[in-house]
Each structure stands twice: as structure tokens, then as C-alpha cells.
Amino acid sequence: MTADTNLYNSIASTRKISDDGSLVVYNLTKGLDFSHPDKVAVTLASVFFEKDANNWFKVSGDHIEFSPKYKVRILLAEEHNKLLTETVNDFLRDVKKDEISRKFANQIKDVSTNEEKMRTVVGLAAIGAFFNKPFQRKDDKIEIEDQLFTEMLGSLEIRTPTNEDLIDWENLPI
């Protein structure tokens, strides 16, 4: 068993579902080595997306519907200080850039980043309604990923055991 597999299994084993099914908690306050925050973040993003976030999105053709049935809380120990901040920031970047991009690649593969074409796009302010319609227009890939990511953040908490919010809302990777 490789170190990455061990880390994946260690993180996955902390996943607990509440009795009523409305909350999943990953209690990472003990037993994990945070000396390599990037490695922990990548692995946590993979576990979280495969076990939970993946279930929050329903894909039908070019439609992506966000419909979570429960929230996820990730608990991290306060004692890791700077490593904790790095891990959370890396985790959020990995979820957005790796997991969301890979999962919805078919739905967003035809997006355009061409500046001239971007000027012709109208209605990005109404992007919330956009997800209930097929992706018929070519839109900026980043805008779509950002929307999926921000939708997902509504059902995700990253906290300490004393309930301190660890998500840096001012510096999200969007």
C-alpha cells in the first residue's frame, strides 16, 4: 500500500454520517501528518469529491443541477496553524481546479476564452438560471467552474473543533 493510498484511506475512514443523514463529518483533528499540506489537500479533495460532492451534482446531457441532500463539515485541529491555512487553501483550489474541472469536462469543454467571443456573451449575471438550461452558448470555462464551486461551498464547512470557520472567504480561488 502506498503512502498516498494510506493517506486516502486514513481520511476516508474519518468520514461519519449523522443519524438523520443531514451531515457528514470528516474529523481530521487527530492521526494525520500535516507536514505536507499540499499532499493532504490533494488527497482530501479527492476523498471529499468522490464520496460527497460528486453526489451533489446531477448531470444530464449539458445540464448540471446542484442538489445536495446533506452538508459536509471538515474538522481540522487548531494546533497546525499555518499548515492548517495552507491545507484549507490548497484543498479549495484542488476541488475547484482538479475535481470540478475533471468531473464536468464534457459539459464545459467547448467553452471559449477568446476575448472577442467573450464580449458577445450576455447574461452572465444571471448564471444561476444558466444551470437549468443546456450549455448552448460558448461561455468562459472559468465562470462555469466558479459557479459550480460557489454552489458547492454552500454545503461545505471547514472548521476547528471550537467552531472557528477556516475558509478564507476574502481569498477564495475564484
NORPEUR-V502122 format. One record per backbone hydrogen bond with DSSP energy under -0.5 kcal/mol. NH is the residue of the N-H (numbers start at 1). CO is the residue of the C=O. If there is no record, write none. Layout:
NH|CO / NH|CO
//
This chain:
6|2 / 7|3 / 8|4 / 9|5 / 10|6 / 11|7 / 12|8 / 13|9 / 14|10 / 14|11 / 15|12 / 16|25 / 18|23 / 21|18 / 24|71 / 25|16 / 26|73 / 27|14 / 27|25 / 28|26 / 28|75 / 34|32 / 39|36 / 40|36 / 41|37 / 42|38 / 43|39 / 44|40 / 45|41 / 46|42 / 47|43 / 48|44 / 49|45 / 50|46 / 51|47 / 52|48 / 53|48 / 54|49 / 55|52 / 56|52 / 56|53 / 57|53 / 57|54 / 58|65 / 59|57 / 60|63 / 63|60 / 64|131 / 65|58 / 67|56 / 67|65 / 71|22 / 72|155 / 73|24 / 74|157 / 75|26 / 75|73 / 76|159 / 80|77 / 81|78 / 83|80 / 84|80 / 85|81 / 86|82 / 87|83 / 88|84 / 89|85 / 90|86 / 91|87 / 92|88 / 93|89 / 94|90 / 95|91 / 96|92 / 97|93 / 98|94 / 99|94 / 100|95 / 101|96 / 102|98 / 103|99 / 104|100 / 105|102 / 108|104 / 109|105 / 111|108 / 112|139 / 118|114 / 119|115 / 120|116 / 120|117 / 121|117 / 121|118 / 126|123 / 127|124 / 129|126 / 130|126 / 131|127 / 131|128 / 132|129 / 133|130 / 136|134 / 139|137 / 144|140 / 145|141 / 146|142 / 147|143 / 148|144 / 149|145 / 150|146 / 151|147 / 152|148 / 153|149 / 154|150 / 154|151 / 155|152 / 156|153 / 157|72 / 159|74 / 160|164 / 163|160 / 166|158 / 167|158 / 168|166 / 169|167 / 171|168 / 172|169 / 174|172
//
